[in-house]
Amino acid sequence: MAVMHVPSKEAANSSREQMSLRERKKAETRDRLARASVELLLEQGIDQTTIAEITARAGVSTRTFHNYFAHRDDPFLHYIEGFFQRLGASIESYPNPTPVIEMLKNILWDFIENPDEDMASARQIIAVAEQLSLSLPQAEKNRTTGIFENLGDVLFRKTDGALSRYQALLAVHLVLSAATAAIEAHASGTVTRGRDLKSLFDEAFDLLHRGLG
């Protein structure tokens, strides 16, 4: 009669640890490619960024790139999806009740002032998200639309019906546009006369709150 071999507890734990290590390494490589793609996009624009440049920046081969992503634009989208998922988690966990504009302003500013270690500057990510929504081919643009819509759905649920789904999606686009305008105005300095980013950011959101009248 055949005897079934049952792995020891130590062997099973070792196997899980090895699997966990492999998964972590895969995640690190995927994120490294995504960060490299975003850095290059910011430096030279999406049309000039190639897979060869992304892999060179990330320190991997083009074959490795294709083990993780099918197309050049995929790592951009992976990066933006991760950022928006974190935004969504912050919205979900934000204390209730809070005015929507105040909540979104505080969350975005916290991302800008205290970016996660494994994310590039949130200032840059916000600008990248805006670029992607305008510059990608239609198929990939549909994916960015889905990313925005998912965040809108999170906000819709957070407001418990106070905003319609359309209004929640509109709020997402409005606050990201306001944040982007403040960031770009601060970077250029042409109309802001050396004002600090926080004051520009606050003014942009105050205008959103009051409306144009």
Wavefront OBJ file of the C-alpha trace (Angstrom):
o trace
v 0.000 0.000 0.000
v 1.365 3.389 -0.974
v 2.121 5.754 1.849
v 1.268 9.386 1.322
v 4.031 11.727 2.339
v 2.838 14.566 4.572
v 5.227 17.542 4.652
v 6.382 18.538 8.097
v 5.180 21.790 9.613
v 8.673 23.239 9.194
v 8.786 22.271 5.495
v 5.350 23.758 4.895
v 6.364 27.012 6.607
v 9.577 27.145 4.576
v 7.617 26.653 1.342
v 5.232 29.470 2.243
v 8.147 31.744 3.109
v 9.822 31.018 -0.230
v 6.583 31.678 -2.090
v 6.091 34.900 -0.140
v 9.645 35.987 -0.968
v 9.116 35.282 -4.679
v 5.866 37.231 -4.668
v 7.531 40.167 -2.920
v 10.341 40.182 -5.471
v 7.820 40.102 -8.309
v 5.908 42.997 -6.766
v 9.140 44.958 -6.289
v 10.151 44.437 -9.928
v 6.690 45.423 -11.167
v 6.729 48.578 -9.039
v 10.287 49.427 -10.110
v 9.232 49.293 -13.767
v 6.184 51.420 -12.997
v 8.240 54.060 -11.162
v 10.771 54.167 -14.002
v 8.008 54.681 -16.557
v 6.485 57.554 -14.589
v 9.878 59.220 -14.111
v 10.523 59.071 -17.857
v 7.036 60.307 -18.696
v 7.579 63.347 -16.494
v 11.018 64.016 -17.937
v 10.293 63.665 -21.647
v 6.608 63.015 -22.266
v 4.672 59.889 -23.093
v 5.371 59.857 -26.845
v 9.144 59.851 -26.329
v 9.198 57.128 -23.674
v 10.086 53.632 -24.911
v 10.173 50.169 -23.346
v 13.957 50.094 -23.800
v 14.316 53.310 -21.812
v 11.974 52.085 -19.096
v 13.882 48.827 -18.656
v 17.232 50.621 -18.671
v 16.013 52.983 -15.949
v 14.644 50.067 -13.918
v 17.776 47.958 -14.414
v 16.018 44.960 -16.002
v 15.794 43.399 -19.454
v 13.051 43.985 -22.008
v 12.175 40.303 -21.592
v 11.552 40.962 -17.905
v 9.315 43.892 -18.846
v 7.134 41.604 -20.940
v 6.900 39.132 -18.070
v 4.965 41.806 -16.198
v 3.386 44.105 -18.771
v 2.032 43.558 -22.269
v 2.339 47.123 -23.564
v 4.474 50.189 -22.960
v 1.631 52.117 -21.337
v 0.736 49.376 -18.835
v 3.281 50.348 -16.141
v 2.020 53.952 -16.234
v -1.477 52.689 -15.579
v -0.324 50.267 -12.889
v 1.277 53.174 -11.052
v -1.784 55.416 -11.340
v -4.105 52.605 -10.254
v -2.042 52.111 -7.109
v -2.173 55.806 -6.296
v -5.921 56.036 -6.849
v -6.518 52.942 -4.743
v -4.730 54.662 -1.884
v -6.797 57.776 -2.402
v -9.927 55.639 -2.285
v -8.823 53.930 0.925
v -8.197 57.354 2.504
v -11.677 58.514 1.492
v -13.264 55.370 2.937
v -11.479 55.760 6.276
v -11.956 59.536 6.604
v -14.028 60.567 9.672
v -17.716 61.324 9.147
v -19.357 63.750 8.759
v -17.062 66.104 6.843
v -17.842 68.487 3.960
v -16.788 66.781 0.723
v -14.469 69.532 -0.522
v -12.758 69.820 2.846
v -12.265 66.055 3.021
v -10.795 65.826 -0.486
v -8.573 68.866 0.068
v -7.170 67.411 3.293
v -6.595 63.980 1.768
v -4.837 65.315 -1.336
v -2.699 67.705 0.676
v -1.653 64.893 3.009
v -0.578 62.857 -0.033
v 1.400 65.839 -1.335
v 3.030 66.713 1.964
v 3.625 63.132 3.153
v 4.007 60.862 0.109
v 4.414 57.129 0.731
v 7.983 55.879 0.475
v 7.227 53.637 -2.485
v 5.397 56.357 -4.397
v 6.952 59.270 -6.241
v 5.900 62.771 -5.274
v 2.111 63.003 -5.266
v 2.475 66.373 -6.988
v 3.937 64.556 -9.969
v 1.444 61.687 -9.849
v -1.514 64.063 -10.013
v -0.003 65.717 -13.075
v 0.708 62.313 -14.628
v -2.892 61.222 -14.124
v -4.073 64.311 -15.980
v -1.584 63.687 -18.811
v -2.604 60.074 -19.147
v -6.282 60.879 -19.391
v -5.523 63.055 -22.428
v -2.534 61.449 -24.135
v -3.057 57.695 -24.257
v -4.531 55.736 -27.172
v -8.257 55.057 -26.917
v -8.028 51.558 -25.408
v -5.718 52.709 -22.622
v -7.713 55.936 -22.240
v -10.745 53.761 -21.487
v -8.745 52.196 -18.673
v -7.924 55.606 -17.176
v -11.615 56.454 -17.405
v -12.311 53.349 -15.344
v -9.746 54.417 -12.747
v -11.461 57.785 -12.326
v -14.883 56.140 -12.219
v -13.795 53.715 -9.502
v -12.663 56.607 -7.327
v -15.953 58.372 -8.061
v -17.816 55.270 -6.871
v -15.850 55.322 -3.603
v -16.829 58.959 -3.075
v -20.449 58.210 -3.995
v -20.616 55.510 -1.323
v -18.852 57.735 1.208
v -21.446 60.485 0.826
v -24.267 57.952 1.271
v -26.411 59.429 -1.480
v -25.688 63.105 -0.831
v -23.917 63.111 -4.208
v -25.152 61.275 -7.280
v -22.679 59.036 -9.101
v -22.227 61.721 -11.733
v -21.662 64.421 -9.097
v -19.136 62.224 -7.296
v -17.213 61.621 -10.539
v -17.374 65.331 -11.334
v -16.015 66.129 -7.862
v -13.052 63.795 -8.466
v -12.153 65.559 -11.708
v -12.666 69.031 -10.229
v -10.456 68.500 -7.186
v -7.691 66.852 -9.226
v -7.823 69.739 -11.713
v -7.696 72.275 -8.877
v -4.727 70.504 -7.289
v -2.942 70.259 -10.653
v -3.508 73.965 -11.376
v -2.063 74.926 -7.980
v 0.944 72.638 -8.448
v 1.692 73.907 -11.971
v 1.221 77.562 -10.982
v 3.638 77.094 -8.093
v 6.178 75.371 -10.329
v 6.100 78.061 -13.014
v 5.847 81.049 -10.671
v 4.732 83.303 -13.517
v 1.453 84.409 -11.919
v 1.989 83.502 -8.277
v 4.947 85.774 -7.387
v 6.687 83.273 -5.170
v 3.688 82.214 -3.101
v 4.010 78.886 -1.315
v 2.181 75.846 -2.619
v -0.046 75.463 0.448
v -1.584 78.927 0.044
v -2.203 78.296 -3.671
v -3.687 74.893 -2.897
v -5.996 76.335 -0.231
v -7.135 79.137 -2.536
v -7.953 76.684 -5.328
v -10.138 74.614 -3.015
v -11.743 77.676 -1.430
v -12.822 78.727 -4.915
v -14.262 75.269 -5.506
v -16.144 75.511 -2.228
v -17.579 78.999 -2.940
v -18.170 78.549 -6.657
v -17.501 81.178 -9.278
v -20.698 83.056 -8.491
l 1 2 3 4 5 6 7 8 9 10 11 12 13 14 15 16 17 18 19 20 21 22 23 24 25 26 27 28 29 30 31 32 33 34 35 36 37 38 39 40 41 42 43 44 45 46 47 48 49 50 51 52 53 54 55 56 57 58 59 60 61 62 63 64 65 66 67 68 69 70 71 72 73 74 75 76 77 78 79 80 81 82 83 84 85 86 87 88 89 90 91 92 93 94 95 96 97 98 99 100 101 102 103 104 105 106 107 108 109 110 111 112 113 114 115 116 117 118 119 120 121 122 123 124 125 126 127 128 129 130 131 132 133 134 135 136 137 138 139 140 141 142 143 144 145 146 147 148 149 150 151 152 153 154 155 156 157 158 159 160 161 162 163 164 165 166 167 168 169 170 171 172 173 174 175 176 177 178 179 180 181 182 183 184 185 186 187 188 189 190 191 192 193 194 195 196 197 198 199 200 201 202 203 204 205 206 207 208 209 210 211 212 213
